[in-house]
Amino acid sequence: MSVYPGMTAREIVAGVHGGTAPVSDVIEAHLHQIEMHDDDIRAFATVNADLARTEAAVLDARSESGARLPLHGVPVGVKDIIDVAGLPTIAGFDPYRSNVARRDAAIVARLRSLGAVMIGKTHTTQFAVGDPAPTRNPWNLEKSPAGSSAGSGAAVPSRMAPIALGSQTAGSMLRPAAFNGSVGFKPTFGWMPLDGVIPLCWSLDHLGLYAAGVDDIQLVYSALADEDASGATLRPQSRIAMLPEYLALSDRAIAEHVQAVAETLRSAGAIVDEINLPVSFDDIYAVHQVIFSAEMSAVHSANLARYPDAYGARIRAGVETGSLIPANYLLHARRLQRKLAGHIDQWLAGYDAVLLPTVSTEACDRAETGDRRFQVPATLLGLPAISLPTGLGPGRLPLGAQFIGRAGQDSALLRLAGWVTEQSPLIKRPDLG
Amino acid sequence: MKLDPELSAQTLREHLAITADNVYGRNRTAELADQIEHLSRMLAGVARMELDLTEAPLPGPVHLDRRSS
């Protein structure tokens, strides 16, 4: 097997296990891809070349002695709010440029123990909020890669890493997946550990995974969870709820695309009901925004007082205004979060998944990071969600179809997503020239 | 000043125009005013939704709470 950037994680593991793809070659191929294209894409804040080469040599030695790890030799890009031992965690914040992590975040340690190689730290918007990162969209350099996991979302379709870690507190996993044309998966709240990750909002922070295909997400999820989430399964009488309220708020091309995906799934045997969530879009968004603003302010107020000029305009305004929220409103919102989660969990018992556009528009211009409203329901309610790049829009930019599952039913959602991609194939990655 | 959903955007802007321009400059005042106006709408949305006295916030992460129930 020849080794090349753009190999899927499954191909890499098969090649390493079969002795045809040395880990050192895999790492060199991806470092070369980063060197060739990252001046344009700017996905990486820090490239871990020396450490990655050292780890690759160790993994090759283990391979020669018979070890077969589940993620043996898979390069992983790590969002730069997540600690990787020996590398700085900058978080887009200049005062942290020398903030070298002394140990791995829990999720990084776990991936490393499974054989993955952390190839570098990917750009984030400052502290994973709204001021755009330097990253560019690989489909059109003048367009936004979204945020906050901009670098991770762009690194995968740019073939710089087959797997990347991101985070989501509003829409920061799924929106970059849609804008950059990668598969983005946000598991159930709390499933991926947050130790060693710079927090934004304790009640809403999630980690997640990017890959080029659902099967690679299944591979990593299965390894992390130690359970088999592979396959492409539609249960008999599977029901999917498609949300008219969200389609009506979308650009026409997005709404028509998601309706076309639904029609394809219907033709293949799924029952797709057009029905709204039992809670309005406005109510979900209001509860999220109050919790988000108040907790972000609590996290950052002291740091803002210490480094007032280092904060970006948007996060600074958010921290300052979040401090004006009375405590009783925050608690009311936290009580509503629980009530809505319970209510929707019961309602979801009748469905295998909810289908809606990942974002209401195609990728916007780089001065913005895009509309986060459609990603908020899964975040607020802690539900697993996946964005699939199922088409291209009128601007020749990727469109994302979002599927949300029941809490704790992550592997069922991944198998359903596998089935969806068999019926409605994903777009190919962009040609970077 | 504390936020209140009854405050109009106009009142908020007037308040900020008096107190914030001198501290932040006009561009920052506009950014803050936009954010406050947004949050004020969100607070009003939250305040509209009623709760029973017995409904508490989550004691911990959502999934842990669900798994224990």
Interface residues (C-beta under 8 A of the other chain):
Chain A: T188 F189 G190 W191 S203 D282 D283 Y285 A286 V287 Q289 V290 S293 A313 R314 A317 G318 E320 T321 G322 L324 I325 P326 Y329 L331 H332 A333 R334 R335 L336 Q337 R338 K339 A341 D345 L381 G382 A407 G408
Chain B: M1 K2 L3 R28 E31 L32 D34 Q35 I36 H38 L39 R41 M42 L43 A44 G45 V46 A47 R48 M49 L51 E55 A56 P57 L58 P61 V62 H63 L64 D65 R66 R67
